[in-house]
Amino acid sequence: MPGETVKVVDSNGRFLAWGAISPRSQIRVRIWSWKEEDEIGADFFYDRINEAVELRKLLIKPEMVDAYRLLHAESDDIPGLIVDKYDETLVVQFLSCGIEFWRDTIVGILAKITGCNQIYERSDADTRKLEGLEPRNGILIGPDITRPIKIREGGIEYWVDIVSGQKTGFFLDQRENRFIVRELADGRTILDCFAYSGGFSISGLAGRALSVTAVDSSAEALKLARDNLKLNHFDERSVEWVEADVFNFLRKLRDQNHKFDMVILDPPKFAPTAAHVKKAARAYKDINLLALKLLNRGGLLVTFSCSGGVSEDLFQKIVAGAAVDAGVEAKIIRRLGPGPDHPVALTFPEGTYLKGLVVAIK
């Protein structure tokens, strides 16, 4: 049965590991444990989840933030399970056959360990299709969710739509990078591309940016961004919200010779698998080239890739090529990635999906 625990052995029949079988996936078995004495069951998952929760207690300052990743799949030794905490609500994603098999057990353990009285499922990621699983969303514990949830992040508040927002509702992996944009924003004009619900835009305003132009193709996302602006009592005249295709809008700005002091690029995943890397590289180069042409002298490009198939080294080469074609001299002043609540296991380098650069131009 898909998701059941199987013993993995070598050609001589010697034990290698316990894992979860997934007949339709290219990853046929996902490993639970390399220890033969381990028994895969409720107690096993309780211990793994509790370890992840205890680690976050060391990493997260509750007086600063109340939204963070509680459990990060393979890097917390539970492949296929994502758990994000938004105040007192948990949002869970069951992304593999193995964790789907233990779904009810996992939900009960999460409720017991965290004490959260509301758990919502967002098992709608494309990776479920690769496992032969249908998407599934809905409330698991507690009252149904009918409105966005309010969270705190370093003195800024955000409304988060966990029911229909991107990922589990918010880009928690960009929290530390929003802090960095806030540090660098003073006195700058900012162009925020793929602005979603306004995280970088509002962080820039909190850092005393002169103005922000925020661009996204989603009217729903921009409505939430406007609500977040009002929530934090910023002057609505300080932001221009633009509903548009980002690539087309950047070309329009280039043709009109617009200039900014900071451009932020946080695009969606251009390369969901290694097979898409070549096409994704062209898209990353195109958008970074356009952004670099829009910067004033002394300007900053804050650019990201969340494509696991695009390595950090390749991403730097792409941005370097864009700078050459843009005719600018540029240097990296910071390398960016997710916060410590998104750890990466040393044995799972594929977990390093988010990478970013802060590039200064002369």
LINBELNOR-V325739 format. One record per residue. RES is the residue in one small letter. PSI is psi in whole degrees, -180 to 180 (999 if undefined). BURIAL is I if it has 9 or more other ideal C-beta (glycine too) atoms within 8 Angstrom, else O. Layout:
((RES,PSI,BURIAL) (RES,PSI,BURIAL))
//
This chain:
((m,135,O) (p,133,I) (g,-14,I) (e,156,O) (t,133,I) (v,156,I) (k,130,O) (v,127,I) (v,163,O) (d,-174,O) (s,-16,O) (n,7,O) (g,8,O) (r,143,O) (f,136,O) (l,-46,O) (a,165,I) (w,138,I) (g,174,I) (a,129,I) (i,139,I) (s,90,I) (p,-29,O) (r,-7,O) (s,152,I) (q,-24,O) (i,93,O) (r,-35,O) (v,131,I) (r,130,I) (i,130,I) (w,-45,I) (s,147,I) (w,4,O) (k,121,O) (e,-29,O) (e,-13,O) (d,141,I) (e,118,O) (i,109,O) (g,-163,O) (a,-44,O) (d,-39,O) (f,-48,I) (f,-33,I) (y,-47,I) (d,-43,O) (r,-45,I) (i,-40,I) (n,-38,I) (e,-42,I) (a,-42,I) (v,-43,I) (e,-36,O) (l,-42,I) (r,-29,I) (k,-29,O) (l,-28,O) (l,-28,O) (i,133,I) (k,107,O) (p,-23,O) (e,-16,O) (m,-44,O) (v,148,I) (d,21,I) (a,125,I) (y,168,I) (r,122,I) (l,-32,I) (l,129,I) (h,56,I) (a,-128,I) (e,-36,I) (s,-10,I) (d,20,I) (d,26,O) (i,83,I) (p,135,I) (g,-2,I) (l,122,I) (i,132,I) (v,120,I) (d,139,I) (k,122,I) (y,98,I) (d,-116,I) (e,16,O) (t,134,I) (l,139,I) (v,125,I) (v,148,I) (q,124,I) (f,107,I) (l,2,I) (s,162,I) (c,-39,I) (g,-48,I) (i,-27,I) (e,-39,I) (f,-35,I) (w,19,I) (r,-54,I) (d,-40,O) (t,-44,I) (i,-44,I) (v,-44,I) (g,-41,O) (i,-44,I) (l,-44,I) (a,-41,I) (k,-45,O) (i,-42,I) (t,-25,I) (g,5,O) (c,135,I) (n,10,O) (q,122,I) (i,126,I) (y,139,I) (e,131,I) (r,59,I) (s,65,I) (d,14,O) (a,151,I) (d,-24,O) (t,-24,O) (r,-33,I) (k,-37,O) (l,-19,I) (e,0,I) (g,24,I) (l,143,I) (e,151,O) (p,151,O) (r,128,O) (n,152,I) (g,168,O) (i,138,I) (l,-40,I) (i,136,I) (g,179,O) (p,155,O) (d,154,O) (i,120,I) (t,-2,O) (r,162,O) (p,156,I) (i,140,I) (k,132,I) (i,165,I) (r,143,I) (e,98,I) (g,44,I) (g,-5,O) (i,144,I) (e,148,I) (y,145,I) (w,134,I) (v,125,I) (d,94,I) (i,-14,I) (v,-45,O) (s,5,O) (g,171,I) (q,150,O) (k,-123,O) (t,13,I) (g,-30,I) (f,155,I) (f,79,I) (l,-27,I) (d,-11,I) (q,8,I) (r,-51,I) (e,-32,I) (n,-29,I) (r,-38,I) (f,-40,I) (i,-43,I) (v,-40,I) (r,-40,I) (e,-34,O) (l,-4,I) (a,-16,I) (d,122,O) (g,8,O) (r,152,I) (t,134,I) (i,137,I) (l,115,I) (d,109,I) (c,141,I) (f,54,I) (a,-21,I) (y,-121,I) (s,17,I) (g,16,I) (g,-52,I) (f,-37,I) (s,-48,I) (i,-34,I) (s,-40,I) (g,-43,I) (l,-38,I) (a,-25,I) (g,14,I) (r,38,O) (a,149,I) (l,-40,O) (s,161,I) (v,135,I) (t,117,I) (a,126,I) (v,132,I) (d,152,I) (s,-9,O) (s,120,O) (a,-36,O) (e,-41,O) (a,-42,I) (l,-32,I) (k,-43,O) (l,-37,I) (a,-42,I) (r,-40,I) (d,-38,I) (n,-35,I) (l,-46,I) (k,-38,I) (l,-34,I) (n,8,I) (h,35,O) (f,154,I) (d,121,O) (e,-24,O) (r,-11,O) (s,-10,I) (v,134,I) (e,117,O) (w,128,I) (v,118,I) (e,109,I) (a,161,O) (d,126,O) (v,-45,I) (f,-47,I) (n,-38,O) (f,-38,I) (l,-40,I) (r,-39,I) (k,-44,O) (l,-41,I) (r,-46,I) (d,-27,O) (q,3,O) (n,37,O) (h,150,O) (k,150,O) (f,163,I) (d,-19,I) (m,133,I) (v,131,I) (i,126,I) (l,110,I) (d,69,I) (p,165,I) (p,177,O) (k,111,O) (f,-24,I) (a,86,I) (p,-27,O) (t,170,O) (a,-26,O) (a,-19,O) (h,4,I) (v,-43,I) (k,-46,O) (k,-40,I) (a,-39,I) (a,-40,I) (r,-41,O) (a,-42,I) (y,-41,I) (k,-42,I) (d,-48,I) (i,-35,I) (n,-36,I) (l,-46,I) (l,-43,I) (a,-43,I) (l,-33,I) (k,-14,O) (l,-1,I) (l,139,I) (n,163,O) (r,137,O) (g,6,O) (g,168,I) (l,132,I) (l,123,I) (v,106,I) (t,143,I) (f,157,I) (s,131,I) (c,18,I) (s,117,I) (g,-28,I) (g,-11,I) (v,110,I) (s,165,O) (e,-40,O) (d,-44,O) (l,-41,I) (f,-42,I) (q,-42,I) (k,-38,O) (i,-47,I) (v,-37,I) (a,-43,I) (g,-37,I) (a,-39,I) (a,-41,I) (v,-46,O) (d,-28,O) (a,-12,I) (g,33,O) (v,151,I) (e,129,O) (a,155,I) (k,149,O) (i,126,I) (i,-16,O) (r,144,O) (r,138,I) (l,155,I) (g,-172,O) (p,168,O) (g,176,I) (p,-14,O) (d,-3,I) (h,68,I) (p,164,I) (v,119,I) (a,139,I) (l,-29,O) (t,6,O) (f,67,I) (p,-20,O) (e,-17,O) (g,-10,I) (t,74,I) (y,-37,O) (l,123,I) (k,148,I) (g,162,I) (l,143,I) (v,117,I) (v,126,I) (a,137,I) (i,151,I) (k,999,O))
//
